[in-house]
Amino acid sequence: MKKFLKKWEIALLLALSVTLLCGAWADGRQAEISDKLIRLHVIANSDSAEDQSVKLEVRDRVLTLLAPRFEGVKNAEEAARIVETSLPDIADAAREIVGRDVPVSAEISREFYPTRVYDSFSLPAGEYNSLRVTLGEGEGHNWWCVIFPPLCAEASGGGADAFSMFDEDDIALIQGDSDGYVLTFKLLELWGEAKNALGKLFKYS
């Protein structure tokens, strides 16, 4: 066994160390953002025009139902408790639209989301707390946004105070206010996607 490592071995160890450090930082930074919000994920029964239209009706009903319940709420933990207690109401509201004979499920879960770009902000890939509403077989295209804070409203041209829950660094990151933050966002995006891909690989291996 050789006493000293070869140059390429040292370089490999350094690269691995840097990757792990960057990954740990990216995990922490993404968690700082994800812990401040709750996303909405509505999955349609199928990709038929009717089912896709119903999906959007359910989305609107859920947003209308939760908006007044979030009034005065200051953090995602409190909002999550409200969503939890509202799950039966959310499911009932969805059934009124899809029909009582169509199965509907509403749950809070931790889900992976790819990078999503809206008109005025973007969210990096990663795991987020999510209100997941599945309609029927849940085999159609889905719809997602952020219900707390009300960034869905912001994406639609409203919700002027939606970003008040974030600090200046968070706002700069998700709105890409400088080249430095754009690069940071890209690192979070790449790490989130890589982490999810590795998770799937080990899950099914």
Secondary structure as UniProt FT lines:
FT   HELIX           7..34
FT   TURN            35..36
FT   STRAND          38..43
FT   HELIX           49..66
FT   HELIX           68..70
FT   TURN            71..72
FT   HELIX           76..98
FT   TURN            100..101
FT   STRAND          104..113
FT   STRAND          116..117
FT   STRAND          122..123
FT   STRAND          126..135
FT   TURN            136..137
FT   STRAND          142..148
FT   HELIX           151..155
FT   TURN            156..157
FT   TURN            160..161
FT   HELIX           162..165
FT   HELIX           168..175
FT   HELIX           179..204
//
